[in-house]
Amino acid sequence: LTSFSRTLDSYADLAKSELNPAKKEKAYERIESFRSELQSFREQLKELRAQTEDVQTSVNRQELLGRRPHHTSTPENPYSDAAIASAPSAHNPWAPKDANGSSLSMNSGDYTRETHALREQSFFANTHTALDEYLARGQAVLGDLGQQREILKGTQKRLYSVANTLGVSGDTIRMIERRAKQDKWIFWAGVVVFFGFCWLVLHYLR
């Protein structure tokens, strides 16, 4: 994109030196068209970078969630409800007490572990699905970027072709101007020689 922008600047400088008004106006129209395409490419590149940053942020967040201990009760922890449900009932003064307390505690522990395992399995499944979606989106964006790169190459080739054509036209016009100046100097030199010759003739023949 930087190279394309510099090429446009060079093309604009070359268009300023064009003497033909029609060609100059046409060159300016092409420059405006190319600049609009360049702005579109920059916006697409900016959007691609933003999507890439979002994907990277989501991946880092999922990695942090995977490494975090499951017994914490932070808002991002999917096991917070299970942690509350599995809290020891010994600290609860309203907890029912019966003779089969140990058996109920064992059953509650088994149920908590099963719930824990189901939540963990669901969490990792959702994580893998989200990662697959982000990767697919990244691949699609990269494919679009490659296609835009090919379009940019084609546009730059067309710009070079137009610049070369405009350069040939400018060189031709400059050559004609040089020839006109040379003819003008030859004409005035001939005038001076003619008047000098006339003066010599009149001076020596009197």
MARTORFI-949342 format. One record per atom (N, C-alpha, C): residue in one letter; x, y, z. Coordinates in steps of 0.02 Angstrom, whole numbers, plus 50000, padded with zeros to 5 digits. Layout:
aXYZ
...
//
This chain:
l500414994050000
l500005000050000
l500435006350000
t500995006250036
t501445011950037
t501745013149968
s501955007749936
s502235008249869
s501705010949820
f501095008449827
f500555010849784
f500425018249794
s500455020549857
s500345027649871
s500905031949841
r501525029549846
r502075033349816
r502015033549740
t501795028049711
t501695027949638
t501165033049618
l500625033449658
l500105038449643
l500375045549648
d500805046849698
d501095053549704
d501535055149644
s501935050249622
s502355051349563
s501915052549501
y501385048749496
y500925049549440
y500595056449441
a500425058849501
a500125065549507
a500615070949486
d501255070249507
d501765075049486
d501855075049411
l501835069149381
l501905068649309
l501305071649273
a500715070849303
a500115073649271
a500115081249272
k500435084149324
k500465091449327
k500865094449269
s501365090749245
s501785093249191
s501485091949122
e500905088649120
e500585087449055
e500285093949028
l500435095348964
l500205101648933
l499535100948899
n499355094948880
n498715093848847
n498155093948899
p497685098748897
p497165099248949
p496735092948953
a496565090048896
a496135084048897
a496485078248931
k497125077148913
k497505071748945
k497625073149019
k497725079449035
k497845081249105
k497225079949147
e496635081849121
e496015080649158
e495875073149164
k496005069349111
k495915062149114
k496385058949164
a497005061449167
a497485058749216
a497255060149287
y496985066149300
y496735067749367
y496135063349386
e495705061949338
e495145057449352
e495395050549371
r495885048049335
r496165041549352
r496495041549420
i496835047049436
i497155047549502
i496635047249557
e496075050849549
e495545050649600
e495255043649607
s495175040149551
s494915033349554
s495405028749591
f496055029449576
f496555025349609
f496595026949684
r496525033349701
r496545035249772
r495955032349810
s495365032249779
s494785029249812
s494895021749823
e495195018349773
e495355011249781
e495865010249837
l496365014649840
l496865014249893
l496545015049962
q496075019749969
q495735020750032
q495325014550051
s495005011450001
s494625005350014
s495084999750038
f495674999050007
f496154993950028
f496384995250099
r496505001450117
r496725003050185
r496185001350236
e495555002750220
e495015001150266
e494944993550275
q495024989850221
q494984982550226
q495564979750266
l496164982650257
l496734980450297
l496634982050371
k496344987850386
k496204989650455
k495704984850486
e495184983150448
e494684978350472
e494994971450484
l495434969450439
l495774963050447
l496194962950511
r496564968350523
r496964968650584
r496534968450646
a495964971950644
a495514971850702
a495234964850715
q495044961250661
q494794954450669
q495344949750695
t495954950750670
t496514946650694
t496634947750768
e496604954150789
e496704955550860
e496144952550902
d495524952750877
d494964949650914
d495064942150921
v495294938950867
v495414931650870
v495964930150920
q496504934050919
q497054932850965
q496834933951037
t496434939251048
t496194940551116
t495744934851141
s495314932351098
s494874926851118
s495264920451132
v495774919151091
v496184913151103
v496554913751169
n496844919651183
n497194920651246
n496714919951305
r496104922451297
r495614921951352
r495424914751365
q495334910851311
q495164903851319
q495734900051352
e496354901751334
e496924898451366
e496954900051440
l496824906451458
l496824908251528
l496274904651567
l495684904051536
l495144900451568
l495314893151577
g495664890151529
g495854883151535
g496364881951589
r496804886951601
r497324886051652
r497084887951722
r496534891451728
r496294893751793
r496034887951834
p496184887651899
p495914882251942
p495154882551944
h494854876551945
h494134876151940
h493784877652006
h494154877952061
h493824879052125
h493724886452140
t493974890852097
t493864897952109
t493164899852088
s492924905452114
s492234907552101
s492224914452068
t492624915352017
t492624921651980
t492044921551931
p491834927451906
p491264927651860
p491374923751796
e492014923051772
e492144919551711
e492194911951720
n492174909651784
n492254902551798
n491594898951786
p491564894051742
p490934890551730
p490734885851786
y491154885051836
y491004880351890
y490804883851955
s490634890251949
s490474893852010
s489854890952045
d489344889152005
d488744886152035
d488894879552068
a489324875652035
a489504869152064
a489894870152128
a490324875452129
a490714876552190
a490254878452248
i489734882552231
i489264884352284
i488874878252307
a488674874152258
a488274868252276
a488684863252315
s489344863052303
s489764858052336
s490084860652399
a489874866452424
a490154869052486
a489964864352543
p490414863552592
p490274858952649
p489674861352688
s489254856752704
s488654858452742
s488794858852816
a489394857452836
a489544857652908
a489534864752934
h489674869552890
h489684876552911
h488984879652909
n488494876052886
n487814878552881
n487414876252942
p487214880852986
p486854878753047
p486164876153032
w485884877652973
w485214875352956
w485224868852917
a485814865952906
a485854859652868
a485534854052907
p485144849652875
p484824843952910
p485344838952933
k485244836152990
k485704831253018
k485314824853032
d485564819353005
d485264812953019
d485814807753026
a485614801853036
a486104796453047
a486464794552984
n486164795652927
n486464793852863
n486834799752832
g487114804152874
g487454810052848
g488044808352805
s488434803352825
s489034801652786
s488844798852718
s488294794852714
s488074792052650
s487834797552604
l487444802252633
l487214807852592
l487794812052568
s488294812952610
s488884816752589
s489244813452532
m489304806752534
m489634803152480
m489244803752415
n488564802952420
n488154803652360
n488184810752331
s488184815652377
s488244822552354
s488914823852321
g489444820652349
g490104821452318
g490134818352249
d489824812452240
d489804809352173
d489414813652124
y488854816252147
y488454820452103
y488834826752083
t489194829552131
t489584835652116
t490134834252066
r490464828452074
r491004826752026
r490724825651956
e490134822251952
e489834821251886
e489634827951854
t489334832251895
t489144838851869
t489764842751847
h490284842051887
h490914845351872
h491184842851805
a491174836351795
a491424833451732
a491004835551672
l490334835651682
l489904837751627
l490014845051608
r490094849251659
r490224856251646
r490894857251611
e491384853351633
e492044853851602
e492024851651529
q491674846151517
q491614843651448
q491244848651404
s490704851551430
s490334856551391
s490754862851379
f491144864651430
f491564870651423
f492094869751369
f492434863951369
f492954862751318
f492644861951249
a492054859051245
a491724858351180
a491554865251151
n491284869651194
n491134876451171
n491764880251152
t492304879051190
t492934882351174
t493204880151106
h493184873651094
h493434871051029
h492994873750972
t492344874050983
t491904876650930
t492054883950915
a492164887850968
a492324894950958
a492984895850922
l493484891750942
l494134892150908
l494074890350835
d493684885150820
d493594883150750
d493264888750710
e492774892050741
e492444897650706
e492924903350693
y493334904950744
y493814910350735
y494334908650682
l494564902450682
l495054900350631
l494754900650561
a494134898350555
a493804898650489
a493714905850466
r493534910250513
r493454917250495
r494124920250475
g494654918550511
g495324921050493
g495544918550425
q495404912150409
q495574909650343
q495194913250288
a494554914650301
a494154918250251
a494424925350240
v494614928550295
v494884935350289
v495544935350252
l495974930350267
l496604929850231
l496494928550157
g495994924450141
g495834923250071
g495614929650036
d495194933550071
d494974940050042
d495564944750034
l496024944650082
l496614948950077
l497044947050018
g497124940450007
g497514938249948
g497184940449883
q496524939949881
q496164942149821
q496244949649810
q496194953449865
q496284960649859
q497004962349838
r497474958249860
r498174959449841
r498264958449766
e497934953349738
e497974952349665
e497644958249628
i497084960649655
i496754966349624
i497214972549627
l497554973349684
l498014978949692
l498584978549643
k498844972449632
k499374971549583
k499144973549513
g498534971249495
g498274973049429
g498174980549422
t497924983749475
t497824990949472
t498494994549465
q499004992149501
q499654995349497
q499954994449427
k499854988649396
k500094987649328
k499754992449280
r499094993249288
r498734998049245
r498985005149256
l499145006749319
l499405013349335
l500075014549302
y500515009449304
y501155010049271
y501075010949195
s500605007249167
s500485007749095
s500255014749076
v499785017449115
v499535024249102
v500095029249111
a500495028349164
a501055032949177
a501555032849119
n501705026949094
n502165026449038
n501885029948976
t501245028848964
t500935032248907
t500955039848915
l500805042148975
l500825049348989
l501545051948984
g502025047949006
g502725050049002
g502955050748930
v502755046148887
v502935046648816
v502625052948786
s502005054348802
s501675060348777
s502035066648801
g502225066848864
g502595072548891
g503265073448857
d503625068048846
d504275068548811
d504195071148741
t503675068748707
t503555071148639
t503405078648638
i502995080848685
i502845088048688
i503465092048705
r503865089748751
r504475093348768
r504965093548709
m504995088248669
m505425088248610
m505185093348559
i504525093848551
i504255098748505
i504405105848529
e504355106948595
e504515113548621
e505245115348610
r505695110548621
r506405111848608
r506525113548535
r506195109748490
r506285111048419
r506015118048401
a505455120048431
a505185126648417
a505665132148441
k505965131148500
k506445136048525
k507055136448479
q507295130748456
q507865130748410
q507695134348346
d507105133048319
d506895136548258
d506845144148269
k506615146048329
k506555153148344
k507245156448346
w507725153048378
w508405155848381
w508715156148311
i508595151048271
i508855151148202
i508555156948163
f507905158248172
f507575163748137
f507875170448156
w507955171648222
w508225178048243
w508955178748224
a509325173248224
a510025173548201
a510045175348126
g509595172448088
g509555174248016
g509375181448006
v508925184148048
v508745191248042
v509345195748056
v509735193948109
v510325197948125
v510835197648069
v510955191748042
v511435191047987
v511205194947926
f510555194747912
f510295198347853
f510385205947860
f510215208647919
f510305215847929
f511045217747930
g511455213247957
g512175214547954
g512445214747883
f512205210047844
f512415209847774
f512185216147737
c511565218247749
c511315224347718
c511725230447738
w511905230847802
w512305236447825
w512985236547792
l513305230647785
l513955230247752
l513905232347679
v513385230147645
v513305231947575
v513215239447567
l512795242447608
l512675249647604
l513295253547624
h513675250847671
h514265254447696
h514825254647644
y514945249047609
y515505248647562
y515325250847492
l514695251147475
l514505253147408
l514335260547402
r514335264147456
r514195271247451
r514805274847423
//
